[in-house]
Amino acid sequence: MESLITIRDLSEPQLRAILSLSFQIKKNPEKFSSLLKGKTVLQLFVENSTRTKLSFETAVRKLGGANIAFTGGASSMSKGESLLDTVQTIQQYGVDAIVMRHSSGGAIDWISKAVGLPAINAGDGQHEHPTQAILDAFTLLEHWKISPDASSPLAGKRVIIAGDILHSRVARSNIHSFSKLGAEIILVAPKTLLPSDLSLFPKVTMMNRWDTSQGKEILAGVDAVMMLRLQLERQKGAFIPSLPEYRHFWGLTRERASLLKSSAVILHPGPMNAGVEIDSEVAESSQSLILKQVENGVYARMGVLACNS
Ligand code: CP
């Protein structure tokens, strides 16, 4: 297996190859059911997760491999054991690869090199969440019936990423992914929740408000809107006036969603703060692909594991 730490470091053909394999797996999962036979993947979740953790475990099982499932809070890390000692200890049980989520950006790259095992990033701090971006691109391509096999498969599509961009690893990975796949990207966030230095990002358009003539025009013309969770656990300081004001100015409310064209789709990586960044009835509307994203998480992660095997 090979490591997957960032979308940024993938070439467009590498990204499309993972997407293509994920499509093949979803179409015919039986064909890949023994790919990881005899292999053990350490699922090292030092930060909480529902979707990523359970879908990675499911993906390994469906590929015929075995999991060692580890959660930091229920381990001897809570007694002060270091990350390195923890991984070196578990390595003695026989581990072929690591899937890791950690609250520190760069921790996965460091541990992979320190113990000499391939590693797949399941989210590292505010840095990247590459498999989320792969499942998001997969979901859009599937919905729009576009093959990932030709270059720039999302060319001509306009995608909004809105909300807490500053603290979001999902936004970082998706900006790189959508850009490599040819989409036009528009970021919508209060100034306090946008990174001050966008020089490492590909080209994006930025908007600070929905409720301007430009904002309404963009909302009416886009093909997809991805709302991000307000990441209160990472915010060190006052970034927004209050939750009700955040919803009022920056939430995807029923009124704003009604401006979207009927073919536009709504994404959210989850978990959601329903009634804050997105209204419940918008998340549950026929335009929402949120549960499809969850379902496709398994196939995208099988694609990543298979591509790197
Ligand atoms: N989208 C996502 O990473 O969700 P979890 O935190 O539940 O894994």
py3Dmol code that shows the C-alpha trace and the ligand (Angstrom):
import py3Dmol

protein = """\
ATOM      1  CA  MET A   1       0.000   0.000   0.000  1.00  0.00           C
ATOM      2  CA  GLU A   2       1.018   3.586  -0.570  1.00  0.00           C
ATOM      3  CA  SER A   3       0.331   6.566   1.656  1.00  0.00           C
ATOM      4  CA  LEU A   4      -2.331   9.203   0.952  1.00  0.00           C
ATOM      5  CA  ILE A   5      -1.686  12.313   3.040  1.00  0.00           C
ATOM      6  CA  THR A   6      -3.012  15.190   0.904  1.00  0.00           C
ATOM      7  CA  ILE A   7      -5.046  15.906  -2.226  1.00  0.00           C
ATOM      8  CA  ARG A   8      -2.642  18.759  -2.888  1.00  0.00           C
ATOM      9  CA  ASP A   9       0.177  16.298  -3.645  1.00  0.00           C
ATOM     10  CA  LEU A  10      -1.922  14.144  -6.002  1.00  0.00           C
ATOM     11  CA  SER A  11      -1.762  14.796  -9.722  1.00  0.00           C
ATOM     12  CA  GLU A  12      -5.068  15.137 -11.578  1.00  0.00           C
ATOM     13  CA  PRO A  13      -4.595  11.687 -13.236  1.00  0.00           C
ATOM     14  CA  GLN A  14      -3.857  10.110  -9.817  1.00  0.00           C
ATOM     15  CA  LEU A  15      -7.020  11.663  -8.368  1.00  0.00           C
ATOM     16  CA  ARG A  16      -9.110  10.513 -11.329  1.00  0.00           C
ATOM     17  CA  ALA A  17      -7.595   7.006 -11.095  1.00  0.00           C
ATOM     18  CA  ILE A  18      -8.839   6.695  -7.491  1.00  0.00           C
ATOM     19  CA  LEU A  19     -12.277   7.988  -8.512  1.00  0.00           C
ATOM     20  CA  SER A  20     -12.405   5.621 -11.466  1.00  0.00           C
ATOM     21  CA  LEU A  21     -11.527   2.623  -9.286  1.00  0.00           C
ATOM     22  CA  SER A  22     -14.132   3.708  -6.708  1.00  0.00           C
ATOM     23  CA  PHE A  23     -16.778   3.682  -9.464  1.00  0.00           C
ATOM     24  CA  GLN A  24     -15.666   0.197 -10.577  1.00  0.00           C
ATOM     25  CA  ILE A  25     -15.873  -1.034  -6.979  1.00  0.00           C
ATOM     26  CA  LYS A  26     -19.372   0.387  -6.442  1.00  0.00           C
ATOM     27  CA  LYS A  27     -20.507  -1.301  -9.664  1.00  0.00           C
ATOM     28  CA  ASN A  28     -18.966  -4.686  -8.860  1.00  0.00           C
ATOM     29  CA  PRO A  29     -17.779  -4.932  -5.217  1.00  0.00           C
ATOM     30  CA  GLU A  30     -17.490  -8.759  -5.334  1.00  0.00           C
ATOM     31  CA  LYS A  31     -14.603  -8.492  -7.795  1.00  0.00           C
ATOM     32  CA  PHE A  32     -12.522  -6.711  -5.128  1.00  0.00           C
ATOM     33  CA  SER A  33     -13.608  -8.734  -2.079  1.00  0.00           C
ATOM     34  CA  SER A  34     -10.241 -10.479  -1.544  1.00  0.00           C
ATOM     35  CA  LEU A  35      -7.914  -7.594  -2.378  1.00  0.00           C
ATOM     36  CA  LEU A  36      -6.782  -7.065   1.232  1.00  0.00           C
ATOM     37  CA  LYS A  37      -6.863 -10.746   2.234  1.00  0.00           C
ATOM     38  CA  GLY A  38      -4.154 -11.329   4.848  1.00  0.00           C
ATOM     39  CA  LYS A  39      -3.639  -7.587   5.468  1.00  0.00           C
ATOM     40  CA  THR A  40      -4.362  -5.739   8.702  1.00  0.00           C
ATOM     41  CA  VAL A  41      -5.147  -2.029   8.841  1.00  0.00           C
ATOM     42  CA  LEU A  42      -4.779  -0.093  12.081  1.00  0.00           C
ATOM     43  CA  GLN A  43      -7.700   2.340  12.373  1.00  0.00           C
ATOM     44  CA  LEU A  44      -6.103   4.895  14.681  1.00  0.00           C
ATOM     45  CA  PHE A  45      -8.690   7.506  15.654  1.00  0.00           C
ATOM     46  CA  VAL A  46      -7.144   9.883  18.165  1.00  0.00           C
ATOM     47  CA  GLU A  47      -9.895  12.431  17.404  1.00  0.00           C
ATOM     48  CA  ASN A  48     -13.598  11.591  17.337  1.00  0.00           C
ATOM     49  CA  SER A  49     -15.345  10.413  14.185  1.00  0.00           C
ATOM     50  CA  THR A  50     -18.469   8.572  13.103  1.00  0.00           C
ATOM     51  CA  ARG A  51     -18.537   8.533   9.299  1.00  0.00           C
ATOM     52  CA  THR A  52     -14.836   8.315   8.480  1.00  0.00           C
ATOM     53  CA  LYS A  53     -14.048   5.700  11.130  1.00  0.00           C
ATOM     54  CA  LEU A  54     -16.973   3.387  10.392  1.00  0.00           C
ATOM     55  CA  SER A  55     -16.681   3.716   6.615  1.00  0.00           C
ATOM     56  CA  PHE A  56     -12.937   2.952   6.652  1.00  0.00           C
ATOM     57  CA  GLU A  57     -13.573  -0.121   8.833  1.00  0.00           C
ATOM     58  CA  THR A  58     -16.360  -1.204   6.471  1.00  0.00           C
ATOM     59  CA  ALA A  59     -14.149  -0.567   3.429  1.00  0.00           C
ATOM     60  CA  VAL A  60     -11.331  -2.757   4.779  1.00  0.00           C
ATOM     61  CA  ARG A  61     -13.805  -5.557   5.648  1.00  0.00           C
ATOM     62  CA  LYS A  62     -15.407  -5.414   2.196  1.00  0.00           C
ATOM     63  CA  LEU A  63     -11.939  -5.728   0.627  1.00  0.00           C
ATOM     64  CA  GLY A  64     -11.269  -8.862   2.677  1.00  0.00           C
ATOM     65  CA  GLY A  65      -8.850  -7.293   5.169  1.00  0.00           C
ATOM     66  CA  ALA A  66      -8.827  -7.102   8.978  1.00  0.00           C
ATOM     67  CA  ASN A  67      -9.059  -4.028  11.197  1.00  0.00           C
ATOM     68  CA  ILE A  68      -7.458  -3.156  14.506  1.00  0.00           C
ATOM     69  CA  ALA A  69      -9.838  -0.430  15.699  1.00  0.00           C
ATOM     70  CA  PHE A  70      -8.311   2.063  18.130  1.00  0.00           C
ATOM     71  CA  THR A  71      -9.867   5.133  19.743  1.00  0.00           C
ATOM     72  CA  GLY A  72      -7.568   7.470  21.649  1.00  0.00           C
ATOM     73  CA  GLY A  73      -9.933   8.335  24.510  1.00  0.00           C
ATOM     74  CA  ALA A  74     -10.484   4.685  25.438  1.00  0.00           C
ATOM     75  CA  SER A  75      -6.767   3.794  25.388  1.00  0.00           C
ATOM     76  CA  SER A  76      -3.610   4.185  27.460  1.00  0.00           C
ATOM     77  CA  MET A  77      -3.047   7.501  25.646  1.00  0.00           C
ATOM     78  CA  SER A  78      -5.430   8.859  28.303  1.00  0.00           C
ATOM     79  CA  LYS A  79      -2.724   7.811  30.848  1.00  0.00           C
ATOM     80  CA  GLY A  80      -0.063   9.770  28.969  1.00  0.00           C
ATOM     81  CA  GLU A  81       1.289   7.204  26.476  1.00  0.00           C
ATOM     82  CA  SER A  82       2.729   8.985  23.439  1.00  0.00           C
ATOM     83  CA  LEU A  83       1.489   8.555  19.869  1.00  0.00           C
ATOM     84  CA  LEU A  84       4.788   6.951  18.842  1.00  0.00           C
ATOM     85  CA  ASP A  85       4.811   4.473  21.754  1.00  0.00           C
ATOM     86  CA  THR A  86       1.163   3.649  21.030  1.00  0.00           C
ATOM     87  CA  VAL A  87       1.752   2.870  17.358  1.00  0.00           C
ATOM     88  CA  GLN A  88       4.984   0.953  18.010  1.00  0.00           C
ATOM     89  CA  THR A  89       3.094  -1.128  20.598  1.00  0.00           C
ATOM     90  CA  ILE A  90       0.194  -1.951  18.249  1.00  0.00           C
ATOM     91  CA  GLN A  91       2.670  -2.682  15.442  1.00  0.00           C
ATOM     92  CA  GLN A  92       3.751  -5.774  17.432  1.00  0.00           C
ATOM     93  CA  TYR A  93       0.317  -7.324  16.722  1.00  0.00           C
ATOM     94  CA  GLY A  94       1.026  -7.140  12.972  1.00  0.00           C
ATOM     95  CA  VAL A  95      -0.023  -4.053  11.038  1.00  0.00           C
ATOM     96  CA  ASP A  96       0.338  -3.453   7.288  1.00  0.00           C
ATOM     97  CA  ALA A  97      -1.028   0.113   7.069  1.00  0.00           C
ATOM     98  CA  ILE A  98      -2.408   2.900   9.236  1.00  0.00           C
ATOM     99  CA  VAL A  99      -5.546   4.985   8.790  1.00  0.00           C
ATOM    100  CA  MET A 100      -5.265   7.883  11.199  1.00  0.00           C
ATOM    101  CA  ARG A 101      -7.287  10.873  12.383  1.00  0.00           C
ATOM    102  CA  HIS A 102      -5.466  13.297  14.654  1.00  0.00           C
ATOM    103  CA  SER A 103      -6.108  16.829  15.841  1.00  0.00           C
ATOM    104  CA  SER A 104      -2.622  17.990  14.769  1.00  0.00           C
ATOM    105  CA  GLY A 105      -1.894  18.844  11.141  1.00  0.00           C
ATOM    106  CA  GLY A 106       1.132  16.848   9.957  1.00  0.00           C
ATOM    107  CA  ALA A 107       0.861  14.123  12.643  1.00  0.00           C
ATOM    108  CA  ILE A 108       0.025  11.454  10.040  1.00  0.00           C
ATOM    109  CA  ASP A 109       3.001  12.251   7.826  1.00  0.00           C
ATOM    110  CA  TRP A 110       5.290  12.188  10.842  1.00  0.00           C
ATOM    111  CA  ILE A 111       4.019   8.879  12.282  1.00  0.00           C
ATOM    112  CA  SER A 112       4.058   7.164   8.880  1.00  0.00           C
ATOM    113  CA  LYS A 113       7.749   8.021   8.472  1.00  0.00           C
ATOM    114  CA  ALA A 114       8.583   7.288  12.127  1.00  0.00           C
ATOM    115  CA  VAL A 115       7.243   3.711  12.070  1.00  0.00           C
ATOM    116  CA  GLY A 116       7.836   2.974   8.374  1.00  0.00           C
ATOM    117  CA  LEU A 117       4.224   2.102   7.521  1.00  0.00           C
ATOM    118  CA  PRO A 118       2.027   3.458   4.721  1.00  0.00           C
ATOM    119  CA  ALA A 119      -0.670   5.756   6.079  1.00  0.00           C
ATOM    120  CA  ILE A 120      -3.982   7.160   4.885  1.00  0.00           C
ATOM    121  CA  ASN A 121      -5.059  10.501   6.290  1.00  0.00           C
ATOM    122  CA  ALA A 122      -8.517  10.379   7.885  1.00  0.00           C
ATOM    123  CA  GLY A 123      -8.279  14.080   8.811  1.00  0.00           C
ATOM    124  CA  ASP A 124      -5.299  15.872  10.383  1.00  0.00           C
ATOM    125  CA  GLY A 125      -6.154  19.032  12.310  1.00  0.00           C
ATOM    126  CA  GLN A 126      -6.982  21.948  10.022  1.00  0.00           C
ATOM    127  CA  HIS A 127      -4.755  20.557   7.276  1.00  0.00           C
ATOM    128  CA  GLU A 128      -6.469  18.024   4.963  1.00  0.00           C
ATOM    129  CA  HIS A 129      -9.172  15.353   4.810  1.00  0.00           C
ATOM    130  CA  PRO A 130      -8.374  13.785   1.425  1.00  0.00           C
ATOM    131  CA  THR A 131     -10.817  10.873   1.485  1.00  0.00           C
ATOM    132  CA  GLN A 132     -13.694  13.289   2.246  1.00  0.00           C
ATOM    133  CA  ALA A 133     -12.801  15.241  -0.889  1.00  0.00           C
ATOM    134  CA  ILE A 134     -12.659  12.027  -2.921  1.00  0.00           C
ATOM    135  CA  LEU A 135     -16.108  10.915  -1.726  1.00  0.00           C
ATOM    136  CA  ASP A 136     -17.496  14.412  -2.400  1.00  0.00           C
ATOM    137  CA  ALA A 137     -16.156  14.444  -5.978  1.00  0.00           C
ATOM    138  CA  PHE A 138     -17.412  10.872  -6.427  1.00  0.00           C
ATOM    139  CA  THR A 139     -20.907  11.922  -5.285  1.00  0.00           C
ATOM    140  CA  LEU A 140     -21.058  14.877  -7.683  1.00  0.00           C
ATOM    141  CA  LEU A 141     -19.728  12.894 -10.653  1.00  0.00           C
ATOM    142  CA  GLU A 142     -22.171  10.075  -9.932  1.00  0.00           C
ATOM    143  CA  HIS A 143     -25.112  12.478  -9.593  1.00  0.00           C
ATOM    144  CA  TRP A 144     -24.218  14.283 -12.794  1.00  0.00           C
ATOM    145  CA  LYS A 145     -23.422  10.985 -14.577  1.00  0.00           C
ATOM    146  CA  ILE A 146     -19.924  12.187 -15.520  1.00  0.00           C
ATOM    147  CA  SER A 147     -17.089   9.690 -15.993  1.00  0.00           C
ATOM    148  CA  PRO A 148     -13.830  10.437 -14.146  1.00  0.00           C
ATOM    149  CA  ASP A 149     -11.869   8.875 -17.002  1.00  0.00           C
ATOM    150  CA  ALA A 150     -11.526  12.006 -19.153  1.00  0.00           C
ATOM    151  CA  SER A 151      -9.456  14.971 -17.948  1.00  0.00           C
ATOM    152  CA  SER A 152     -11.189  17.919 -16.176  1.00  0.00           C
ATOM    153  CA  PRO A 153     -14.445  16.029 -15.583  1.00  0.00           C
ATOM    154  CA  LEU A 154     -15.939  18.924 -13.568  1.00  0.00           C
ATOM    155  CA  ALA A 155     -15.125  21.589 -16.185  1.00  0.00           C
ATOM    156  CA  GLY A 156     -18.038  23.990 -16.593  1.00  0.00           C
ATOM    157  CA  LYS A 157     -19.417  23.264 -13.093  1.00  0.00           C
ATOM    158  CA  ARG A 158     -19.589  26.032 -10.457  1.00  0.00           C
ATOM    159  CA  VAL A 159     -19.304  24.922  -6.834  1.00  0.00           C
ATOM    160  CA  ILE A 160     -19.758  27.052  -3.698  1.00  0.00           C
ATOM    161  CA  ILE A 161     -17.927  26.044  -0.503  1.00  0.00           C
ATOM    162  CA  ALA A 162     -19.424  28.070   2.345  1.00  0.00           C
ATOM    163  CA  GLY A 163     -18.864  28.535   6.058  1.00  0.00           C
ATOM    164  CA  ASP A 164     -15.933  27.997   8.390  1.00  0.00           C
ATOM    165  CA  ILE A 165     -13.234  27.756   5.690  1.00  0.00           C
ATOM    166  CA  LEU A 166     -10.491  28.888   8.080  1.00  0.00           C
ATOM    167  CA  HIS A 167     -10.727  25.853  10.370  1.00  0.00           C
ATOM    168  CA  SER A 168     -11.798  23.325   7.730  1.00  0.00           C
ATOM    169  CA  ARG A 169      -9.593  20.506   6.470  1.00  0.00           C
ATOM    170  CA  VAL A 170     -12.555  19.465   4.297  1.00  0.00           C
ATOM    171  CA  ALA A 171     -12.475  22.851   2.554  1.00  0.00           C
ATOM    172  CA  ARG A 172      -8.725  22.617   1.940  1.00  0.00           C
ATOM    173  CA  SER A 173      -8.914  19.156   0.404  1.00  0.00           C
ATOM    174  CA  ASN A 174     -12.010  20.012  -1.635  1.00  0.00           C
ATOM    175  CA  ILE A 175     -10.551  23.249  -2.990  1.00  0.00           C
ATOM    176  CA  HIS A 176      -7.583  21.279  -4.322  1.00  0.00           C
ATOM    177  CA  SER A 177      -9.767  18.400  -5.571  1.00  0.00           C
ATOM    178  CA  PHE A 178     -12.475  20.454  -7.324  1.00  0.00           C
ATOM    179  CA  SER A 179      -9.821  22.674  -8.841  1.00  0.00           C
ATOM    180  CA  LYS A 180      -7.792  19.729 -10.198  1.00  0.00           C
ATOM    181  CA  LEU A 181     -11.024  18.300 -11.649  1.00  0.00           C
ATOM    182  CA  GLY A 182     -11.749  21.567 -13.462  1.00  0.00           C
ATOM    183  CA  ALA A 183     -14.601  23.119 -11.435  1.00  0.00           C
ATOM    184  CA  GLU A 184     -14.946  26.838 -10.732  1.00  0.00           C
ATOM    185  CA  ILE A 185     -14.863  27.422  -6.949  1.00  0.00           C
ATOM    186  CA  ILE A 186     -16.537  30.212  -4.983  1.00  0.00           C
ATOM    187  CA  LEU A 187     -15.836  30.547  -1.243  1.00  0.00           C
ATOM    188  CA  VAL A 188     -18.491  32.219   0.918  1.00  0.00           C
ATOM    189  CA  ALA A 189     -17.629  33.099   4.527  1.00  0.00           C
ATOM    190  CA  PRO A 190     -17.379  36.010   6.922  1.00  0.00           C
ATOM    191  CA  LYS A 191     -13.946  37.656   6.669  1.00  0.00           C
ATOM    192  CA  THR A 192     -13.042  36.214  10.080  1.00  0.00           C
ATOM    193  CA  LEU A 193     -13.502  32.660   8.798  1.00  0.00           C
ATOM    194  CA  LEU A 194     -11.428  32.979   5.633  1.00  0.00           C
ATOM    195  CA  PRO A 195      -7.676  32.262   5.688  1.00  0.00           C
ATOM    196  CA  SER A 196      -5.723  35.514   5.384  1.00  0.00           C
ATOM    197  CA  ASP A 197      -3.181  33.864   3.056  1.00  0.00           C
ATOM    198  CA  LEU A 198      -4.701  32.057   0.089  1.00  0.00           C
ATOM    199  CA  SER A 199      -1.422  31.928  -1.828  1.00  0.00           C
ATOM    200  CA  LEU A 200      -1.134  28.129  -1.395  1.00  0.00           C
ATOM    201  CA  PHE A 201      -4.637  27.620  -2.819  1.00  0.00           C
ATOM    202  CA  PRO A 202      -5.585  27.322  -6.458  1.00  0.00           C
ATOM    203  CA  LYS A 203      -7.639  30.180  -7.944  1.00  0.00           C
ATOM    204  CA  VAL A 204     -10.954  30.815  -6.148  1.00  0.00           C
ATOM    205  CA  THR A 205     -13.524  33.631  -6.034  1.00  0.00           C
ATOM    206  CA  MET A 206     -14.396  34.920  -2.551  1.00  0.00           C
ATOM    207  CA  MET A 207     -17.597  36.443  -1.240  1.00  0.00           C
ATOM    208  CA  ASN A 208     -18.339  37.648   2.286  1.00  0.00           C
ATOM    209  CA  ARG A 209     -22.133  37.928   2.048  1.00  0.00           C
ATOM    210  CA  TRP A 210     -24.989  36.034   0.410  1.00  0.00           C
ATOM    211  CA  ASP A 211     -27.503  38.875   0.547  1.00  0.00           C
ATOM    212  CA  THR A 212     -26.067  41.190  -2.115  1.00  0.00           C
ATOM    213  CA  SER A 213     -27.066  41.311  -5.774  1.00  0.00           C
ATOM    214  CA  GLN A 214     -23.783  39.530  -6.640  1.00  0.00           C
ATOM    215  CA  GLY A 215     -24.395  36.916  -3.910  1.00  0.00           C
ATOM    216  CA  LYS A 216     -27.937  36.190  -5.078  1.00  0.00           C
ATOM    217  CA  GLU A 217     -26.807  35.987  -8.703  1.00  0.00           C
ATOM    218  CA  ILE A 218     -24.066  33.502  -7.823  1.00  0.00           C
ATOM    219  CA  LEU A 219     -26.430  31.411  -5.682  1.00  0.00           C
ATOM    220  CA  ALA A 220     -28.915  31.256  -8.567  1.00  0.00           C
ATOM    221  CA  GLY A 221     -26.231  30.122 -11.023  1.00  0.00           C
ATOM    222  CA  VAL A 222     -24.218  27.477  -9.173  1.00  0.00           C
ATOM    223  CA  ASP A 223     -24.409  23.723  -9.702  1.00  0.00           C
ATOM    224  CA  ALA A 224     -23.545  22.686  -6.131  1.00  0.00           C
ATOM    225  CA  VAL A 225     -23.337  24.253  -2.678  1.00  0.00           C
ATOM    226  CA  MET A 226     -21.241  22.631   0.035  1.00  0.00           C
ATOM    227  CA  MET A 227     -21.960  23.951   3.522  1.00  0.00           C
ATOM    228  CA  LEU A 228     -19.281  23.458   6.176  1.00  0.00           C
ATOM    229  CA  ARG A 229     -19.704  22.802   9.869  1.00  0.00           C
ATOM    230  CA  LEU A 230     -18.986  25.720  12.148  1.00  0.00           C
ATOM    231  CA  GLN A 231     -16.006  24.185  13.969  1.00  0.00           C
ATOM    232  CA  LEU A 232     -16.430  25.666  17.412  1.00  0.00           C
ATOM    233  CA  GLU A 233     -13.954  23.205  18.967  1.00  0.00           C
ATOM    234  CA  ARG A 234     -11.127  24.680  16.846  1.00  0.00           C
ATOM    235  CA  GLN A 235     -12.059  28.348  17.218  1.00  0.00           C
ATOM    236  CA  LYS A 236      -9.730  30.106  19.645  1.00  0.00           C
ATOM    237  CA  GLY A 237     -11.525  33.439  20.033  1.00  0.00           C
ATOM    238  CA  ALA A 238     -14.704  35.147  18.849  1.00  0.00           C
ATOM    239  CA  PHE A 239     -15.040  34.597  15.096  1.00  0.00           C
ATOM    240  CA  ILE A 240     -18.794  35.189  14.801  1.00  0.00           C
ATOM    241  CA  PRO A 241     -21.208  37.494  16.655  1.00  0.00           C
ATOM    242  CA  SER A 242     -23.507  34.639  17.805  1.00  0.00           C
ATOM    243  CA  LEU A 243     -24.978  31.397  16.422  1.00  0.00           C
ATOM    244  CA  PRO A 244     -28.349  33.011  15.522  1.00  0.00           C
ATOM    245  CA  GLU A 245     -26.546  35.868  13.707  1.00  0.00           C
ATOM    246  CA  TYR A 246     -24.295  33.395  11.910  1.00  0.00           C
ATOM    247  CA  ARG A 247     -27.383  31.553  10.642  1.00  0.00           C
ATOM    248  CA  HIS A 248     -29.020  34.859   9.730  1.00  0.00           C
ATOM    249  CA  PHE A 249     -26.086  36.148   7.643  1.00  0.00           C
ATOM    250  CA  TRP A 250     -24.243  33.003   6.500  1.00  0.00           C
ATOM    251  CA  GLY A 251     -26.527  29.981   6.912  1.00  0.00           C
ATOM    252  CA  LEU A 252     -28.080  28.110   3.996  1.00  0.00           C
ATOM    253  CA  THR A 253     -31.614  28.935   5.097  1.00  0.00           C
ATOM    254  CA  ARG A 254     -34.793  27.795   3.367  1.00  0.00           C
ATOM    255  CA  GLU A 255     -35.107  31.270   1.793  1.00  0.00           C
ATOM    256  CA  ARG A 256     -31.570  31.219   0.355  1.00  0.00           C
ATOM    257  CA  ALA A 257     -31.879  27.605  -0.828  1.00  0.00           C
ATOM    258  CA  SER A 258     -35.053  28.614  -2.713  1.00  0.00           C
ATOM    259  CA  LEU A 259     -32.859  30.838  -4.936  1.00  0.00           C
ATOM    260  CA  LEU A 260     -30.908  27.802  -6.214  1.00  0.00           C
ATOM    261  CA  LYS A 261     -31.838  26.402  -9.599  1.00  0.00           C
ATOM    262  CA  SER A 262     -33.814  23.165  -9.296  1.00  0.00           C
ATOM    263  CA  SER A 263     -30.922  21.066 -10.668  1.00  0.00           C
ATOM    264  CA  ALA A 264     -28.420  22.410  -8.101  1.00  0.00           C
ATOM    265  CA  VAL A 265     -27.369  20.032  -5.331  1.00  0.00           C
ATOM    266  CA  ILE A 266     -26.514  20.566  -1.671  1.00  0.00           C
ATOM    267  CA  LEU A 267     -23.630  18.883   0.142  1.00  0.00           C
ATOM    268  CA  HIS A 268     -22.426  18.818   3.749  1.00  0.00           C
ATOM    269  CA  PRO A 269     -19.575  16.588   4.968  1.00  0.00           C
ATOM    270  CA  GLY A 270     -21.241  16.137   8.388  1.00  0.00           C
ATOM    271  CA  PRO A 271     -21.617  16.203  11.247  1.00  0.00           C
ATOM    272  CA  MET A 272     -24.095  19.091  10.806  1.00  0.00           C
ATOM    273  CA  ASN A 273     -25.059  21.866  13.155  1.00  0.00           C
ATOM    274  CA  ALA A 274     -28.642  21.833  11.862  1.00  0.00           C
ATOM    275  CA  GLY A 275     -30.260  25.225  12.298  1.00  0.00           C
ATOM    276  CA  VAL A 276     -26.850  26.967  12.298  1.00  0.00           C
ATOM    277  CA  GLU A 277     -24.969  26.595   8.981  1.00  0.00           C
ATOM    278  CA  ILE A 278     -27.863  24.770   7.286  1.00  0.00           C
ATOM    279  CA  ASP A 279     -31.596  24.559   7.987  1.00  0.00           C
ATOM    280  CA  SER A 280     -32.880  21.040   8.676  1.00  0.00           C
ATOM    281  CA  GLU A 281     -35.439  21.212   5.903  1.00  0.00           C
ATOM    282  CA  VAL A 282     -32.707  22.212   3.420  1.00  0.00           C
ATOM    283  CA  ALA A 283     -30.506  19.304   4.547  1.00  0.00           C
ATOM    284  CA  GLU A 284     -33.489  16.958   4.138  1.00  0.00           C
ATOM    285  CA  SER A 285     -34.711  18.406   0.825  1.00  0.00           C
ATOM    286  CA  SER A 286     -34.746  16.539  -2.482  1.00  0.00           C
ATOM    287  CA  GLN A 287     -31.734  18.616  -3.602  1.00  0.00           C
ATOM    288  CA  SER A 288     -29.596  17.343  -0.722  1.00  0.00           C
ATOM    289  CA  LEU A 289     -26.980  14.626  -1.418  1.00  0.00           C
ATOM    290  CA  ILE A 290     -25.851  14.460   2.209  1.00  0.00           C
ATOM    291  CA  LEU A 291     -26.830  10.827   2.854  1.00  0.00           C
ATOM    292  CA  LYS A 292     -25.469   9.848  -0.564  1.00  0.00           C
ATOM    293  CA  GLN A 293     -22.130  11.328   0.555  1.00  0.00           C
ATOM    294  CA  VAL A 294     -22.230   9.027   3.598  1.00  0.00           C
ATOM    295  CA  GLU A 295     -23.011   5.962   1.448  1.00  0.00           C
ATOM    296  CA  ASN A 296     -20.285   6.821  -1.064  1.00  0.00           C
ATOM    297  CA  GLY A 297     -17.741   7.214   1.739  1.00  0.00           C
ATOM    298  CA  VAL A 298     -17.351   3.429   1.786  1.00  0.00           C
ATOM    299  CA  TYR A 299     -16.733   3.128  -1.987  1.00  0.00           C
ATOM    300  CA  ALA A 300     -14.360   6.112  -2.110  1.00  0.00           C
ATOM    301  CA  ARG A 301     -12.338   4.666   0.785  1.00  0.00           C
ATOM    302  CA  MET A 302     -12.336   1.216  -0.830  1.00  0.00           C
ATOM    303  CA  GLY A 303     -11.002   2.972  -3.939  1.00  0.00           C
ATOM    304  CA  VAL A 304      -8.204   4.610  -1.964  1.00  0.00           C
ATOM    305  CA  LEU A 305      -7.250   1.345  -0.217  1.00  0.00           C
ATOM    306  CA  ALA A 306      -7.439  -0.605  -3.480  1.00  0.00           C
ATOM    307  CA  CYS A 307      -5.528   1.966  -5.487  1.00  0.00           C
ATOM    308  CA  ASN A 308      -2.722   1.906  -2.979  1.00  0.00           C
ATOM    309  CA  SER A 309      -2.555  -1.910  -2.676  1.00  0.00           C
TER     310      SER A 309
END
"""
ligand_1 = """\
8
CP
N -17.100 14.155 7.594
C -16.473 13.589 8.613
O -15.241 13.531 8.666
O -17.286 13.083 9.583
P -16.813 12.316 10.885
O -16.142 13.335 11.771
O -18.078 11.760 11.490
O -15.852 11.256 10.465
"""
view = py3Dmol.view(width=600, height=400)
view.addModel(protein, "pdb")
view.setStyle({"model": 0}, {"cartoon": {"style": "trace"}})
view.addModel(ligand_1, "xyz")
view.setStyle({"model": 1}, {"stick": {}})
view.zoomTo()
view.show()
